Amino acid sequence: MTFTPLTRNLLRVAVAITLAFIYIPLLIILLYSMNPEQTLSWPPESLTLEWFPKAIQDQAARDALWNSVKVGAAATSIALVLGTLASLAVARHKFFGRESITFLVLIPIALPGIVTGIALNATFTQVFDMKLTLFTVIVAHATFCIVIVFNNAAARLRRMSTTLEDASADLGATPWTTFRRVTLPNMRSALVAGGLLAFALSFDEIVVTNFTIGAGDQTLPIYIFNTLFRPNQPGKVYAVAVIAILLSMIPVYIANRLTKEESVTASGAGAGTPIPEP
């Protein structure tokens, strides 16, 4: 497609406006994290990096970070298992109500977080009479992490031909052998990308977490929210926020790279995959 010089310039301006709309607030957080004053002021009169060592040395922040990592890893593990199984059922089998099941699996990601949080809080505390802990946070996060894994896995399965799977079955391989040696290798990158995105979503979540976490426990977003309004803390809190942004970018970047590589090789997916022996 060929664009006129005017169209190209308009597109450049549109991209610049979009990036500015997204990233100017993040740049402001970065500037606040380098503000040496004990109270917020704009613009900062000078800049310093003294808050970052203090943020790293803060034991409460480190504990909250570790809790976020544990919750994200556990929720992602649950989502990988259940999301993969659900995608296989929907993408590889035809049955009554298949589209309805797909719709039901996708609903949690579209619900307002506060609605999900209230529903889960009532379920844990009233129906099951459970004490709110990090375990309840893990279960709560898994409900929407499943959607991310399901979407990635189902999309990959829809693009993947069933020829090799059929050949594997014709040669006498069991369904488990076919899945382990044919299906799984071809959808591995989609699962890794989905898992990384699910982890990033769990790592940053605050609304559902606030309704399902126990007293005395904190994830990193909860720590930032609770500490932000304490006196003489803004610089350190913004430094923690900058660190959280950088950590969140890592899984998203890797997932984006994997998705790009998968799109490049999708047309040849499965080529060269060994046919399992019966």
Contacts in CASP RR format, 6 or more apart in sequence:
PFRMAT RR
TARGET T0000
AUTHOR 0000-0000-0000
METHOD contacts of the structure
MODEL  1
MTFTPLTRNLLRVAVAITLAFIYIPLLIILLYSMNPEQTLSWPPESLTLE
WFPKAIQDQAARDALWNSVKVGAAATSIALVLGTLASLAVARHKFFGRES
ITFLVLIPIALPGIVTGIALNATFTQVFDMKLTLFTVIVAHATFCIVIVF
NNAAARLRRMSTTLEDASADLGATPWTTFRRVTLPNMRSALVAGGLLAFA
LSFDEIVVTNFTIGAGDQTLPIYIFNTLFRPNQPGKVYAVAVIAILLSMI
PVYIANRLTKEESVTASGAGAGTPIPEP
3 11 0 8 1.000
26 245 0 8 1.000
29 238 0 8 1.000
29 241 0 8 1.000
29 242 0 8 1.000
29 245 0 8 1.000
30 238 0 8 1.000
30 242 0 8 1.000
31 43 0 8 1.000
31 44 0 8 1.000
31 47 0 8 1.000
32 40 0 8 1.000
32 44 0 8 1.000
32 234 0 8 1.000
32 235 0 8 1.000
32 238 0 8 1.000
33 51 0 8 1.000
33 52 0 8 1.000
33 235 0 8 1.000
33 238 0 8 1.000
33 239 0 8 1.000
33 241 0 8 1.000
33 242 0 8 1.000
34 44 0 8 1.000
34 47 0 8 1.000
34 48 0 8 1.000
34 49 0 8 1.000
34 51 0 8 1.000
35 41 0 8 1.000
35 44 0 8 1.000
35 47 0 8 1.000
35 48 0 8 1.000
35 234 0 8 1.000
35 235 0 8 1.000
35 238 0 8 1.000
36 44 0 8 1.000
36 46 0 8 1.000
36 47 0 8 1.000
36 48 0 8 1.000
36 50 0 8 1.000
37 44 0 8 1.000
37 45 0 8 1.000
38 231 0 8 1.000
38 232 0 8 1.000
38 234 0 8 1.000
39 234 0 8 1.000
40 234 0 8 1.000
51 235 0 8 1.000
51 236 0 8 1.000
51 238 0 8 1.000
51 239 0 8 1.000
52 239 0 8 1.000
52 242 0 8 1.000
52 243 0 8 1.000
54 236 0 8 1.000
54 239 0 8 1.000
55 61 0 8 1.000
55 236 0 8 1.000
55 239 0 8 1.000
55 240 0 8 1.000
55 243 0 8 1.000
56 62 0 8 1.000
56 243 0 8 1.000
58 236 0 8 1.000
58 240 0 8 1.000
60 218 0 8 1.000
60 223 0 8 1.000
60 227 0 8 1.000
61 220 0 8 1.000
61 223 0 8 1.000
61 240 0 8 1.000
63 218 0 8 1.000
64 218 0 8 1.000
64 219 0 8 1.000
64 220 0 8 1.000
64 222 0 8 1.000
64 223 0 8 1.000
65 220 0 8 1.000
65 247 0 8 1.000
67 134 0 8 1.000
67 217 0 8 1.000
67 218 0 8 1.000
67 219 0 8 1.000
67 220 0 8 1.000
68 202 0 8 1.000
68 203 0 8 1.000
68 219 0 8 1.000
68 220 0 8 1.000
68 221 0 8 1.000
69 203 0 8 1.000
70 134 0 8 1.000
71 134 0 8 1.000
71 137 0 8 1.000
71 138 0 8 1.000
71 141 0 8 1.000
71 202 0 8 1.000
71 209 0 8 1.000
71 219 0 8 1.000
72 138 0 8 1.000
72 141 0 8 1.000
72 145 0 8 1.000
72 198 0 8 1.000
72 199 0 8 1.000
72 202 0 8 1.000
72 203 0 8 1.000
73 199 0 8 1.000
74 138 0 8 1.000
74 142 0 8 1.000
75 138 0 8 1.000
75 139 0 8 1.000
75 141 0 8 1.000
75 142 0 8 1.000
75 145 0 8 1.000
75 198 0 8 1.000
75 199 0 8 1.000
75 202 0 8 1.000
76 145 0 8 1.000
76 149 0 8 1.000
76 195 0 8 1.000
76 198 0 8 1.000
76 199 0 8 1.000
76 202 0 8 1.000
78 138 0 8 1.000
78 139 0 8 1.000
78 142 0 8 1.000
78 145 0 8 1.000
78 146 0 8 1.000
79 142 0 8 1.000
79 145 0 8 1.000
79 146 0 8 1.000
79 148 0 8 1.000
79 149 0 8 1.000
79 195 0 8 1.000
79 198 0 8 1.000
80 149 0 8 1.000
80 191 0 8 1.000
80 195 0 8 1.000
80 198 0 8 1.000
82 142 0 8 1.000
82 146 0 8 1.000
82 149 0 8 1.000
83 105 0 8 1.000
83 146 0 8 1.000
83 149 0 8 1.000
83 150 0 8 1.000
83 153 0 8 1.000
84 149 0 8 1.000
84 153 0 8 1.000
84 187 0 8 1.000
84 191 0 8 1.000
86 101 0 8 1.000
86 105 0 8 1.000
86 146 0 8 1.000
86 150 0 8 1.000
87 149 0 8 1.000
87 150 0 8 1.000
87 153 0 8 1.000
87 154 0 8 1.000
87 157 0 8 1.000
88 153 0 8 1.000
88 157 0 8 1.000
88 179 0 8 1.000
88 183 0 8 1.000
89 101 0 8 1.000
90 98 0 8 1.000
90 101 0 8 1.000
90 102 0 8 1.000
90 105 0 8 1.000
90 154 0 8 1.000
91 153 0 8 1.000
91 154 0 8 1.000
91 157 0 8 1.000
91 158 0 8 1.000
92 157 0 8 1.000
92 162 0 8 1.000
102 154 0 8 1.000
105 146 0 8 1.000
105 147 0 8 1.000
105 150 0 8 1.000
106 147 0 8 1.000
106 150 0 8 1.000
106 151 0 8 1.000
108 116 0 8 1.000
108 143 0 8 1.000
108 144 0 8 1.000
108 146 0 8 1.000
108 147 0 8 1.000
109 144 0 8 1.000
109 147 0 8 1.000
109 148 0 8 1.000
113 207 0 8 1.000
113 208 0 8 1.000
114 207 0 8 1.000
114 211 0 8 1.000
116 140 0 8 1.000
116 143 0 8 1.000
116 144 0 8 1.000
116 207 0 8 1.000
116 208 0 8 1.000
117 140 0 8 1.000
117 207 0 8 1.000
117 208 0 8 1.000
117 210 0 8 1.000
117 211 0 8 1.000
117 212 0 8 1.000
118 211 0 8 1.000
120 136 0 8 1.000
120 139 0 8 1.000
120 140 0 8 1.000
120 143 0 8 1.000
120 208 0 8 1.000
120 211 0 8 1.000
120 212 0 8 1.000
121 132 0 8 1.000
121 211 0 8 1.000
121 212 0 8 1.000
124 130 0 8 1.000
124 132 0 8 1.000
124 136 0 8 1.000
124 212 0 8 1.000
125 132 0 8 1.000
130 136 0 8 1.000
131 214 0 8 1.000
132 212 0 8 1.000
132 213 0 8 1.000
132 214 0 8 1.000
132 215 0 8 1.000
133 213 0 8 1.000
133 214 0 8 1.000
133 217 0 8 1.000
134 213 0 8 1.000
134 214 0 8 1.000
134 217 0 8 1.000
136 212 0 8 1.000
136 213 0 8 1.000
136 214 0 8 1.000
137 209 0 8 1.000
137 212 0 8 1.000
137 213 0 8 1.000
137 217 0 8 1.000
137 219 0 8 1.000
139 212 0 8 1.000
140 208 0 8 1.000
140 209 0 8 1.000
140 211 0 8 1.000
140 212 0 8 1.000
141 201 0 8 1.000
141 202 0 8 1.000
141 205 0 8 1.000
141 208 0 8 1.000
141 209 0 8 1.000
144 201 0 8 1.000
144 205 0 8 1.000
144 208 0 8 1.000
145 195 0 8 1.000
145 198 0 8 1.000
145 199 0 8 1.000
145 201 0 8 1.000
145 202 0 8 1.000
146 198 0 8 1.000
148 194 0 8 1.000
148 195 0 8 1.000
148 197 0 8 1.000
148 198 0 8 1.000
148 201 0 8 1.000
149 191 0 8 1.000
149 194 0 8 1.000
149 195 0 8 1.000
149 198 0 8 1.000
151 194 0 8 1.000
152 190 0 8 1.000
152 191 0 8 1.000
152 193 0 8 1.000
152 194 0 8 1.000
152 195 0 8 1.000
152 197 0 8 1.000
153 187 0 8 1.000
153 190 0 8 1.000
153 191 0 8 1.000
153 194 0 8 1.000
155 190 0 8 1.000
156 186 0 8 1.000
156 187 0 8 1.000
156 189 0 8 1.000
156 190 0 8 1.000
156 262 0 8 1.000
157 183 0 8 1.000
157 187 0 8 1.000
159 266 0 8 1.000
159 269 0 8 1.000
160 183 0 8 1.000
160 186 0 8 1.000
160 187 0 8 1.000
160 269 0 8 1.000
160 270 0 8 1.000
161 269 0 8 1.000
161 270 0 8 1.000
164 182 0 8 1.000
164 186 0 8 1.000
164 270 0 8 1.000
164 273 0 8 1.000
164 275 0 8 1.000
165 178 0 8 1.000
165 182 0 8 1.000
165 183 0 8 1.000
167 275 0 8 1.000
168 177 0 8 1.000
168 178 0 8 1.000
168 181 0 8 1.000
168 182 0 8 1.000
168 275 0 8 1.000
168 276 0 8 1.000
169 175 0 8 1.000
169 178 0 8 1.000
171 275 0 8 1.000
171 276 0 8 1.000
171 277 0 8 1.000
171 278 0 8 1.000
172 278 0 8 1.000
173 181 0 8 1.000
173 276 0 8 1.000
173 277 0 8 1.000
173 278 0 8 1.000
177 276 0 8 1.000
178 276 0 8 1.000
181 273 0 8 1.000
181 274 0 8 1.000
181 276 0 8 1.000
182 273 0 8 1.000
182 275 0 8 1.000
182 276 0 8 1.000
185 270 0 8 1.000
185 273 0 8 1.000
186 269 0 8 1.000
186 270 0 8 1.000
186 273 0 8 1.000
189 258 0 8 1.000
189 259 0 8 1.000
189 261 0 8 1.000
189 262 0 8 1.000
190 258 0 8 1.000
190 262 0 8 1.000
192 255 0 8 1.000
192 258 0 8 1.000
193 254 0 8 1.000
193 255 0 8 1.000
193 256 0 8 1.000
193 258 0 8 1.000
193 259 0 8 1.000
193 262 0 8 1.000
194 255 0 8 1.000
195 251 0 8 1.000
195 255 0 8 1.000
196 251 0 8 1.000
196 252 0 8 1.000
196 254 0 8 1.000
196 255 0 8 1.000
196 258 0 8 1.000
197 251 0 8 1.000
197 252 0 8 1.000
197 255 0 8 1.000
199 251 0 8 1.000
200 248 0 8 1.000
200 251 0 8 1.000
200 252 0 8 1.000
200 255 0 8 1.000
203 220 0 8 1.000
203 244 0 8 1.000
203 247 0 8 1.000
203 248 0 8 1.000
203 251 0 8 1.000
204 221 0 8 1.000
204 244 0 8 1.000
204 248 0 8 1.000
205 219 0 8 1.000
205 221 0 8 1.000
206 219 0 8 1.000
206 221 0 8 1.000
206 222 0 8 1.000
206 225 0 8 1.000
209 219 0 8 1.000
209 221 0 8 1.000
209 222 0 8 1.000
210 222 0 8 1.000
210 225 0 8 1.000
213 219 0 8 1.000
213 222 0 8 1.000
218 226 0 8 1.000
220 240 0 8 1.000
220 244 0 8 1.000
221 244 0 8 1.000
223 240 0 8 1.000
224 237 0 8 1.000
224 240 0 8 1.000
224 241 0 8 1.000
224 244 0 8 1.000
227 233 0 8 1.000
227 236 0 8 1.000
227 237 0 8 1.000
227 240 0 8 1.000
228 234 0 8 1.000
228 237 0 8 1.000
262 269 0 8 1.000
END
